[in-house]
């Protein structure tokens, strides 16, 4: 019997976030080289994966900036432009400040539809104005206070080369400018994560070095009737984004899967994410070993392998262990609601990154945005230095869109390969991972060498050098991925696999394969076929001879 990987849901609301993203964070004493790290998977069915670029600029006094909602492109209003703005590559600026997010929603009545600053604009405007994580928190608070916060509840990862913070924010309702928020600094020797559920519970009011918050974060909750207890018992998450079963199984489970890999003691919280026990996971944990940027890249590819939630198992995985689950995430059968598991690595990813900030190098060299498009499981993280002057054409938001295929767009090339691989996942992913590992191993070797060359140049020349390096690696790896897609088509055409020897397909003088591999189906699938279609049994010669 094929194991089912679906969960019965009780009386819970459907999971409808359009941007169901995942972030992991690591302090500088938790990493092998002393860098700070944050990761991001920008997951949306409507997001074209691209690397954004906002060049540094100087603006005349009185200049206004138009704000458009990042998710939809809807015009929201104007804000005052800063006199000077910094260069931004993706979600990192030239001062090694990086910001990522996940949407937790929270109380729907607190969305201010009259606000101007949506969460996406808040990120990219702040990146153009702030140099450090603490300054970013201050600017974000000031922006929503002056212009109103348009989005629902949001968790932000904010990091510079020395500090890593989680900031959680939610609005105050229509025509009520501002937001209530709390920001917690992750201890240098710890890691954290968030995945579409607010995770800050109680917090230390008097520790201004490690905890910042809006003055009315508790008073507003009392005013709205959300909280009536003592201040010391106030929990931001429980008050503004109460847990339900989907928040546990779809959101907190992704954080648990990361925590269990870096600290075996976290394995016990499997009962928490299953809704069986009430003890919440900690906001951060100390890893059992120090992490590298490559570790974080690999954790972003998690599909619950080795757990009871494994996406490559069960009826929906098909005969070849595909992790693809067609949306919607939840569905009903006979009036009962069910849902698919939701892993870190998901097919609807627009882009993904691991931001690495290194304090011992000049900012324009120290910041590396390891950037990829589409599903992290089948993508390559390419090093984009934060000091580059332009983004590669393959990552440009002008190169194709969701309705226009472009053979030179990395987003489309990687989607093409991934979508083909879903049909024979367990086999094709082995080939994909070989090429993926080759490129990322090469990058990990190249970057330290490039650092050494760039640090001996003047800044202007170094930026040009780093731009050429980052852009060429992006274009070359995209070309390699296009060739990988062609290779997979040839190798697995029509469900048969051609044999190889020394990296070449075996063929005779007439370009015909002397033999092919026909894998058929796994035994458990064959047994299911027999159970469903017993009449398919081949009749013996004796049975045929005994026909009437």
FINUTI-648041 format. One record per residue (C-alpha): residue number from 0; x, y, z; residue in one letter. Coordinates in nm, 2 decimals, decimal comma. Layout:
> pos;u;v;w;code
> NUM;X;Y;Z;a
...
This chain:
> pos;u;v;w;code
> 0;0,00;0,00;0,00;x
> 1;0,14;0,34;-0,10;x
> 2;0,20;0,55;0,21;x
> 3;-0,02;0,86;0,22;x
> 4;0,15;1,19;0,30;x
> 5;-0,17;1,39;0,35;x
> 6;-0,29;1,53;0,68;x
> 7;-0,65;1,56;0,79;x
> 8;-0,73;1,92;0,89;x
> 9;-0,98;2,00;1,15;x
> 10;-1,17;2,33;1,15;x
> 11;-0,89;2,55;1,02;x
> 12;-0,87;2,82;0,76;x
> 13;-0,72;2,74;0,42;x
> 14;-0,36;2,85;0,38;x
> 15;-0,38;3,13;0,12;x
> 16;-0,06;3,33;0,15;x
> 17;0,05;3,43;-0,20;x
> 18;0,41;3,47;-0,08;x
> 19;0,48;3,16;0,14;x
> 20;0,85;3,21;0,19;x
> 21;1,13;3,07;0,41;x
> 22;1,42;3,25;0,58;x
> 23;1,72;3,10;0,78;x
> 24;1,96;3,31;0,98;x
> 25;2,31;3,26;1,13;x
> 26;2,51;3,48;1,36;x
> 27;2,88;3,54;1,30;x
> 28;3,00;3,31;1,58;x
> 29;2,78;3,03;1,44;x
> 30;2,96;3,02;1,10;x
> 31;3,29;2,87;0,99;x
> 32;3,44;3,19;0,87;x
> 33;3,28;3,45;1,09;x
> 34;3,04;3,58;0,83;x
> 35;2,67;3,65;0,90;x
> 36;2,42;3,47;0,68;x
> 37;2,05;3,50;0,59;x
> 38;1,86;3,31;0,33;x
> 39;1,54;3,37;0,14;x
> 40;1,31;3,17;-0,09;x
> 41;1,07;3,42;-0,26;x
> 42;0,78;3,18;-0,32;x
> 43;0,48;3,30;-0,52;x
> 44;0,28;3,16;-0,82;x
> 45;0,29;3,51;-0,97;x
> 46;0,66;3,61;-0,93;x
> 47;0,90;3,62;-1,22;x
> 48;1,25;3,55;-1,07;x
> 49;1,49;3,83;-1,14;x
> 50;1,78;4,01;-0,97;x
> 51;1,68;4,37;-0,91;x
> 52;1,93;4,66;-0,93;x
> 53;1,88;5,01;-0,78;x
> 54;2,19;5,22;-0,87;x
> 55;2,33;5,47;-0,61;x
> 56;2,20;5,82;-0,68;x
> 57;2,17;6,17;-0,55;x
> 58;1,83;6,34;-0,55;x
> 59;1,73;6,71;-0,55;x
> 60;1,55;6,83;-0,24;x
> 61;1,17;6,79;-0,27;x
> 62;1,20;6,48;-0,50;x
> 63;0,91;6,24;-0,45;x
> 64;0,93;5,86;-0,50;x
> 65;0,63;5,66;-0,64;x
> 66;0,55;5,35;-0,45;x
> 67;0,40;5,04;-0,62;x
> 68;0,30;4,73;-0,43;x
> 69;0,57;4,47;-0,49;x
> 70;0,33;4,18;-0,53;x
> 71;0,09;4,33;-0,77;x
> 72;0,23;4,65;-0,92;x
> 73;-0,06;4,85;-0,78;x
> 74;0,02;5,22;-0,73;x
> 75;0,00;5,31;-0,36;x
> 76;0,12;5,67;-0,34;x
> 77;0,43;5,90;-0,31;x
> 78;0,69;5,94;-0,04;x
> 79;0,98;6,18;0,01;x
> 80;1,29;6,06;-0,16;x
> 81;1,62;6,05;0,03;x
> 82;1,89;6,30;-0,07;x
> 83;2,13;6,01;-0,13;x
> 84;2,05;5,65;-0,20;x
> 85;2,28;5,35;-0,20;x
> 86;2,34;5,09;-0,47;x
> 87;2,12;4,77;-0,42;x
> 88;2,18;4,43;-0,59;x
> 89;1,88;4,21;-0,52;x
> 90;1,82;4,22;-0,14;x
> 91;2,17;4,34;-0,04;x
> 92;2,31;4,69;-0,07;x
> 93;2,67;4,81;-0,12;x
> 94;2,72;4,83;0,26;x
> 95;2,65;4,46;0,31;x
> 96;2,31;4,52;0,46;x
> 97;2,06;4,24;0,36;x
> 98;1,69;4,21;0,42;x
> 99;1,45;3,92;0,36;x
> 100;1,10;3,84;0,46;x
> 101;0,82;3,59;0,51;x
> 102;0,45;3,68;0,54;x
> 103;0,26;3,56;0,85;x
> 104;-0,07;3,74;0,79;x
> 105;-0,19;3,77;1,14;x
> 106;-0,51;3,94;1,24;x
> 107;-0,68;4,05;0,91;x
> 108;-0,85;4,35;1,06;x
> 109;-0,51;4,51;1,12;x
> 110;-0,44;4,56;0,75;x
> 111;-0,43;4,93;0,66;x
> 112;-0,56;4,95;0,30;x
> 113;-0,49;5,33;0,31;x
> 114;-0,12;5,28;0,38;x
> 115;0,15;5,35;0,12;x
> 116;0,44;5,13;0,23;x
> 117;0,39;4,76;0,15;x
> 118;0,64;4,51;0,28;x
> 119;0,83;4,48;-0,05;x
> 120;0,87;4,85;-0,10;x
> 121;0,97;4,88;0,27;x
> 122;1,26;4,64;0,20;x
> 123;1,39;4,80;-0,11;x
> 124;1,35;5,16;0,00;x
> 125;1,52;5,08;0,33;x
> 126;1,81;4,90;0,15;x
> 127;1,87;5,22;-0,05;x
> 128;1,88;5,43;0,27;x
> 129;2,04;5,23;0,56;x
> 130;2,39;5,11;0,62;x
> 131;2,34;4,88;0,92;x
> 132;2,07;4,64;1,06;x
> 133;1,99;4,88;1,35;x
> 134;1,96;5,17;1,11;x
> 135;1,73;4,96;0,89;x
> 136;1,50;4,88;1,18;x
> 137;1,48;5,25;1,26;x
> 138;1,41;5,36;0,90;x
> 139;1,14;5,09;0,85;x
> 140;0,96;5,20;1,17;x
> 141;0,98;5,57;1,06;x
> 142;0,85;5,49;0,71;x
> 143;0,54;5,31;0,83;x
> 144;0,48;5,57;1,09;x
> 145;0,48;5,85;0,84;x
> 146;0,32;5,68;0,54;x
> 147;0,12;5,39;0,68;x
> 148;0,18;5,01;0,64;x
> 149;-0,02;4,86;0,36;x
> 150;0,06;4,49;0,40;x
> 151;-0,05;4,22;0,65;x
> 152;0,18;4,08;0,92;x
> 153;0,54;4,03;0,81;x
> 154;0,86;3,88;0,96;x
> 155;1,18;4,04;0,83;x
> 156;1,54;3,90;0,85;x
> 157;1,78;4,20;0,87;x
> 158;2,15;4,15;0,88;x
> 159;2,48;4,34;0,84;x
> 160;2,84;4,19;0,87;x
> 161;2,81;4,21;1,25;x
> 162;2,45;4,16;1,36;x
> 163;2,15;3,95;1,26;x
> 164;1,79;4,05;1,36;x
> 165;1,44;3,93;1,32;x
> 166;1,18;4,20;1,31;x
> 167;0,80;4,12;1,32;x
> 168;0,55;4,38;1,22;x
> 169;0,18;4,42;1,17;x
> 170;-0,04;4,72;1,09;x
> 171;-0,30;4,90;1,31;x
> 172;-0,60;4,88;1,07;x
> 173;-0,75;5,11;0,81;x
> 174;-0,67;5,48;0,84;x
> 175;-0,44;5,42;1,14;x
> 176;-0,09;5,50;1,03;x
> 177;0,20;5,31;1,17;x
> 178;0,26;4,95;1,29;x
> 179;0,33;4,76;1,60;x
> 180;0,65;4,56;1,59;x
> 181;0,93;4,38;1,78;x
> 182;1,29;4,32;1,67;x
> 183;1,51;4,06;1,84;x
> 184;1,89;4,03;1,78;x
> 185;1,99;3,67;1,71;x
> 186;2,28;3,57;1,95;x
> 187;2,61;3,56;1,75;x
> 188;2,65;3,19;1,82;x
> 189;2,30;3,09;1,72;x
> 190;2,08;3,03;1,42;x
> 191;1,72;3,11;1,37;x
> 192;1,45;3,08;1,10;x
> 193;1,09;3,19;1,02;x
> 194;0,85;3,06;0,76;x
> 195;0,52;3,24;0,74;x
> 196;0,44;3,24;1,11;x
> 197;0,53;3,50;1,37;x
> 198;0,79;3,35;1,60;x
> 199;0,87;3,62;1,86;x
> 200;0,68;3,54;2,18;x
> 201;0,78;3,72;2,51;x
> 202;1,08;3,95;2,49;x
> 203;1,32;4,15;2,72;x
> 204;1,18;4,50;2,75;x
> 205;1,50;4,64;2,92;x
> 206;1,76;4,49;2,69;x
> 207;1,79;4,77;2,43;x
> 208;2,11;4,62;2,29;x
> 209;1,93;4,30;2,18;x
> 210;1,56;4,40;2,17;x
> 211;1,38;4,69;2,00;x
> 212;1,01;4,75;1,98;x
> 213;0,74;5,01;1,91;x
> 214;0,63;5,19;2,22;x
> 215;0,27;5,09;2,19;x
> 216;0,32;4,73;2,10;x
> 217;0,14;4,62;2,42;x
> 218;-0,08;4,93;2,47;x
> 219;-0,24;4,88;2,13;x
> 220;-0,31;4,52;2,20;x
> 221;-0,49;4,62;2,52;x
> 222;-0,68;4,89;2,34;x
> 223;-0,80;4,63;2,08;x
> 224;-0,89;4,38;2,35;x
> 225;-0,63;4,13;2,23;x
> 226;-0,44;4,12;2,56;x
> 227;-0,53;4,16;2,92;x
> 228;-0,25;4,00;3,12;x
> 229;0,07;4,13;3,27;x
> 230;0,34;4,29;3,05;x
> 231;0,59;4,03;3,13;x
> 232;0,36;3,76;2,98;x
> 233;0,30;3,95;2,66;x
> 234;0,38;3,74;2,35;x
> 235;0,38;3,92;2,01;x
> 236;0,31;3,60;1,82;x
> 237;0,03;3,47;2,04;x
> 238;-0,14;3,81;2,05;x
> 239;-0,10;3,93;1,69;x
> 240;-0,07;3,60;1,50;x
> 241;-0,23;3,32;1,70;x
> 242;-0,12;2,97;1,59;x
> 243;-0,36;2,74;1,42;x
> 244;-0,29;2,39;1,28;x
> 245;-0,18;2,51;0,93;x
> 246;0,07;2,75;1,10;x
> 247;0,22;2,45;1,28;x
> 248;0,23;2,20;1,00;x
> 249;0,29;2,42;0,70;x
> 250;0,50;2,70;0,85;x
> 251;0,67;2,60;1,17;x
> 252;0,75;2,26;1,03;x
> 253;0,99;2,42;0,78;x
> 254;1,18;2,58;1,07;x
> 255;1,18;2,26;1,26;x
> 256;1,33;2,07;0,96;x
> 257;1,62;2,32;0,96;x
> 258;1,67;2,32;1,34;x
> 259;1,68;1,94;1,36;x
> 260;1,96;1,94;1,10;x
> 261;2,19;2,17;1,30;x
> 262;2,09;2,05;1,65;x
> 263;1,97;1,70;1,71;x
> 264;1,79;1,80;2,03;x
> 265;1,54;1,98;1,81;x
> 266;1,41;1,65;1,67;x
> 267;1,17;1,63;1,96;x
> 268;0,97;1,92;1,84;x
> 269;0,82;1,70;1,57;x
> 270;0,52;1,65;1,81;x
> 271;0,48;2,03;1,82;x
> 272;0,46;2,08;1,45;x
> 273;0,21;1,79;1,44;x
> 274;-0,01;1,97;1,69;x
> 275;0,03;1,70;1,95;x
> 276;0,22;1,90;2,21;x
> 277;0,21;2,27;2,31;x
> 278;0,57;2,36;2,39;x
> 279;0,68;2,61;2,13;x
> 280;1,02;2,58;1,95;x
> 281;1,27;2,84;2,06;x
> 282;1,33;3,15;1,85;x
> 283;1,69;3,05;1,80;x
> 284;1,91;2,75;1,87;x
> 285;2,29;2,70;1,91;x
> 286;2,40;2,47;1,63;x
> 287;2,61;2,16;1,71;x
> 288;2,86;2,26;1,46;x
> 289;2,96;2,58;1,27;x
> 290;2,79;2,64;0,94;x
> 291;2,91;2,75;0,60;x
> 292;2,72;2,94;0,33;x
> 293;2,71;2,61;0,14;x
> 294;2,53;2,44;0,44;x
> 295;2,26;2,71;0,43;x
> 296;2,22;2,66;0,05;x
> 297;2,18;2,29;0,10;x
> 298;1,92;2,35;0,38;x
> 299;1,72;2,57;0,15;x
> 300;1,68;2,25;-0,07;x
> 301;1,50;2,06;0,21;x
> 302;1,20;1,85;0,11;x
> 303;1,17;1,67;0,45;x
> 304;1,38;1,39;0,33;x
> 305;1,44;1,13;0,61;x
> 306;1,12;1,24;0,80;x
> 307;0,77;1,11;0,81;x
> 308;0,68;1,42;0,60;x
> 309;0,91;1,33;0,31;x
> 310;0,77;1,49;-0,01;x
> 311;0,94;1,23;-0,24;x
> 312;0,72;0,95;-0,09;x
> 313;0,36;0,86;-0,12;x
> 314;0,09;0,85;-0,39;x
> 315;0,13;1,22;-0,49;x
> 316;0,50;1,16;-0,55;x
> 317;0,41;0,92;-0,83;x
> 318;0,62;0,62;-0,93;x
> 319;0,94;0,83;-0,95;x
> 320;0,94;1,02;-0,62;x
> 321;0,85;1,37;-0,75;x
> 322;0,82;1,64;-0,48;x
> 323;0,58;1,84;-0,71;x
> 324;0,24;1,90;-0,55;x
> 325;-0,02;2,07;-0,78;x
> 326;-0,18;2,36;-0,61;x
> 327;-0,40;2,44;-0,42;x
> 328;-0,22;2,33;-0,10;x
> 329;-0,54;2,23;0,06;x
> 330;-0,84;2,04;-0,08;x
> 331;-1,16;1,86;0,03;x
> 332;-1,28;1,51;-0,01;x
> 333;-1,63;1,42;0,12;x
> 334;-1,65;1,75;0,30;x
> 335;-1,33;1,69;0,50;x
> 336;-1,03;1,92;0,44;x
> 337;-0,68;1,79;0,38;x
> 338;-0,35;1,94;0,28;x
> 339;-0,02;1,85;0,12;x
> 340;0,30;1,90;0,30;x
> 341;0,48;2,23;0,23;x
> 342;0,86;2,20;0,21;x
> 343;1,13;2,47;0,21;x
> 344;1,22;2,39;-0,15;x
> 345;0,90;2,45;-0,35;x
> 346;0,83;2,46;-0,72;x
> 347;0,67;2,81;-0,71;x
> 348;0,99;2,99;-0,61;x
> 349;1,06;3,30;-0,81;x
> 350;1,41;3,35;-0,68;x
> 351;1,62;3,23;-0,38;x
> 352;1,94;3,36;-0,22;x
> 353;2,18;3,31;0,06;x
> 354;2,33;3,65;0,17;x
> 355;2,68;3,63;0,31;x
> 356;2,82;3,94;0,49;x
> 357;3,20;3,94;0,57;x
> 358;3,32;4,21;0,81;x
> 359;3,70;4,16;0,74;x
> 360;3,66;4,28;0,37;x
> 361;3,57;4,62;0,22;x
> 362;3,19;4,63;0,19;x
> 363;3,18;4,62;-0,19;x
> 364;3,38;4,29;-0,18;x
> 365;3,26;4,15;0,15;x
> 366;2,89;4,11;0,06;x
> 367;2,81;3,82;-0,16;x
> 368;2,45;3,74;-0,26;x
> 369;2,45;3,38;-0,36;x
> 370;2,15;3,40;-0,60;x
> 371;1,94;3,15;-0,79;x
> 372;1,61;3,14;-0,97;x
> 373;1,32;2,89;-0,95;x
> 374;1,32;2,59;-0,71;x
> 375;1,63;2,58;-0,48;x
> 376;1,63;2,20;-0,50;x
> 377;1,72;2,22;-0,87;x
> 378;1,88;2,56;-0,90;x
> 379;2,24;2,69;-0,87;x
> 380;2,34;2,96;-0,62;x
> 381;2,56;3,20;-0,82;x
> 382;2,79;3,45;-0,64;x
> 383;2,67;3,81;-0,70;x
> 384;2,90;4,06;-0,52;x
> 385;2,72;4,35;-0,36;x
> 386;2,96;4,60;-0,52;x
> 387;2,88;4,51;-0,88;x
> 388;2,76;4,79;-1,12;x
> 389;2,50;4,60;-1,32;x
> 390;2,32;4,26;-1,31;x
> 391;2,37;3,99;-1,57;x
> 392;2,12;3,98;-1,86;x
> 393;2,02;3,62;-1,77;x
> 394;1,89;3,75;-1,43;x
> 395;1,74;4,08;-1,56;x
> 396;1,38;4,16;-1,49;x
> 397;1,36;4,29;-1,85;x
> 398;1,46;3,95;-2,00;x
> 399;1,13;3,77;-2,04;x
> 400;0,83;3,76;-1,80;x
> 401;0,57;3,51;-1,68;x
> 402;0,39;3,53;-2,02;x
> 403;0,70;3,55;-2,24;x
> 404;0,95;3,27;-2,27;x
> 405;1,31;3,37;-2,32;x
> 406;1,58;3,12;-2,40;x
> 407;1,84;3,35;-2,24;x
> 408;1,65;3,41;-1,92;x
> 409;1,78;3,20;-1,63;x
> 410;1,43;3,19;-1,48;x
> 411;1,29;3,02;-1,79;x
> 412;1,59;2,79;-1,84;x
> 413;1,59;2,66;-1,48;x
> 414;1,21;2,62;-1,49;x
> 415;1,24;2,43;-1,82;x
> 416;1,48;2,18;-1,66;x
> 417;1,29;2,15;-1,34;x
> 418;0,95;2,09;-1,51;x
> 419;1,10;1,82;-1,73;x
> 420;1,26;1,65;-1,42;x
> 421;0,93;1,62;-1,24;x
> 422;0,83;1,34;-1,48;x
> 423;1,12;1,12;-1,37;x
> 424;1,24;1,29;-1,06;x
> 425;1,43;1,02;-0,88;x
> 426;1,65;0,96;-1,19;x
> 427;1,69;1,31;-1,33;x
> 428;1,76;1,47;-1,00;x
> 429;2,07;1,26;-0,97;x
> 430;2,20;1,42;-1,29;x
> 431;2,09;1,76;-1,19;x
> 432;2,26;1,74;-0,85;x
> 433;2,59;1,64;-1,02;x
> 434;2,60;1,95;-1,23;x
> 435;2,47;2,16;-0,94;x
> 436;2,75;2,04;-0,71;x
> 437;3,01;2,10;-0,99;x
> 438;2,92;2,46;-1,03;x
> 439;2,88;2,54;-0,66;x
> 440;3,20;2,37;-0,57;x
> 441;3,37;2,57;-0,84;x
> 442;3,22;2,89;-0,71;x
> 443;3,33;2,81;-0,35;x
> 444;3,68;2,78;-0,48;x
> 445;3,67;3,08;-0,71;x
> 446;3,53;3,34;-0,46;x
> 447;3,83;3,34;-0,22;x
> 448;4,06;3,38;-0,51;x
> 449;3,86;3,67;-0,66;x
> 450;3,85;3,83;-0,32;x
> 451;4,23;3,84;-0,31;x
> 452;4,26;4,00;-0,65;x
> 453;3,98;4,26;-0,58;x
> 454;4,12;4,37;-0,25;x
> 455;4,44;4,48;-0,41;x
> 456;4,26;4,71;-0,66;x
> 457;4,12;5,05;-0,61;x
> 458;3,75;5,05;-0,55;x
> 459;3,64;5,16;-0,89;x
> 460;3,85;4,90;-1,07;x
> 461;3,75;4,64;-0,82;x
> 462;3,38;4,70;-0,89;x
> 463;3,43;4,66;-1,26;x
> 464;3,63;4,34;-1,20;x
> 465;3,37;4,20;-0,97;x
> 466;3,09;4,29;-1,21;x
> 467;3,26;4,10;-1,49;x
> 468;3,32;3,80;-1,27;x
> 469;2,96;3,78;-1,13;x
> 470;2,80;3,84;-1,47;x
> 471;3,02;3,59;-1,66;x
> 472;2,95;3,32;-1,39;x
> 473;2,58;3,38;-1,41;x
> 474;2,57;3,36;-1,79;x
> 475;2,80;3,06;-1,81;x
> 476;2,61;2,86;-1,55;x
> 477;2,28;2,94;-1,73;x
> 478;2,43;2,82;-2,06;x
> 479;2,54;2,50;-1,88;x
> 480;2,19;2,46;-1,75;x
> 481;2,04;2,49;-2,09;x
> 482;2,28;2,22;-2,21;x
> 483;2,18;2,01;-1,91;x
> 484;1,82;2,03;-2,02;x
> 485;1,92;1,91;-2,37;x
> 486;2,12;1,63;-2,22;x
> 487;1,82;1,52;-2,00;x
> 488;1,59;1,52;-2,30;x
> 489;1,83;1,30;-2,50;x
> 490;1,90;1,07;-2,21;x
> 491;1,54;1,01;-2,09;x
> 492;1,34;1,05;-2,41;x
> 493;1,01;0,86;-2,40;x
> 494;1,08;0,71;-2,06;x
> 495;1,38;0,50;-2,17;x
> 496;1,74;0,58;-2,06;x
> 497;2,04;0,56;-2,29;x
> 498;2,35;0,41;-2,15;x
> 499;2,67;0,62;-2,11;x
> 500;3,04;0,54;-2,10;x
> 501;3,31;0,79;-2,02;x
> 502;3,06;1,08;-2,04;x
> 503;2,93;0,98;-2,38;x
> 504;2,62;0,80;-2,49;x
> 505;2,68;0,45;-2,63;x
> 506;2,59;0,43;-3,00;x
> 507;2,68;0,22;-3,31;x
> 508;2,80;0,34;-3,65;x
> 509;2,44;0,42;-3,74;x
> 510;2,39;0,65;-3,43;x
> 511;2,16;0,40;-3,28;x
> 512;2,20;0,29;-2,91;x
> 513;2,30;-0,07;-2,89;x
> 514;2,09;-0,11;-2,58;x
> 515;1,86;0,11;-2,36;x
> 516;1,77;0,09;-1,99;x
> 517;1,40;0,04;-1,93;x
> 518;1,35;0,10;-1,56;x
> 519;0,98;0,02;-1,55;x
> 520;0,82;0,10;-1,21;x
> 521;0,91;0,04;-0,85;x
> 522;0,77;-0,28;-0,70;x
> 523;0,52;-0,10;-0,47;x
> 524;0,37;0,07;-0,78;x
> 525;0,36;-0,26;-0,97;x
> 526;0,17;-0,42;-0,68;x
> 527;-0,08;-0,13;-0,68;x
> 528;-0,13;-0,18;-1,05;x
> 529;-0,20;-0,54;-1,00;x
> 530;-0,45;-0,46;-0,72;x
> 531;-0,63;-0,21;-0,93;x
> 532;-0,62;-0,42;-1,25;x
> 533;-0,61;-0,79;-1,17;x
> 534;-0,73;-0,87;-1,52;x
> 535;-0,40;-0,75;-1,67;x
> 536;-0,24;-1,08;-1,56;x
> 537;-0,08;-1,26;-1,85;x
> 538;-0,25;-1,59;-1,92;x
> 539;-0,03;-1,90;-1,94;x
> 540;-0,01;-2,12;-2,24;x
> 541;-0,20;-2,39;-2,05;x
> 542;-0,48;-2,14;-1,98;x
> 543;-0,50;-2,04;-2,34;x
> 544;-0,52;-2,41;-2,45;x
> 545;-0,81;-2,47;-2,21;x
> 546;-1,02;-2,20;-2,37;x
> 547;-1,37;-2,31;-2,46;x
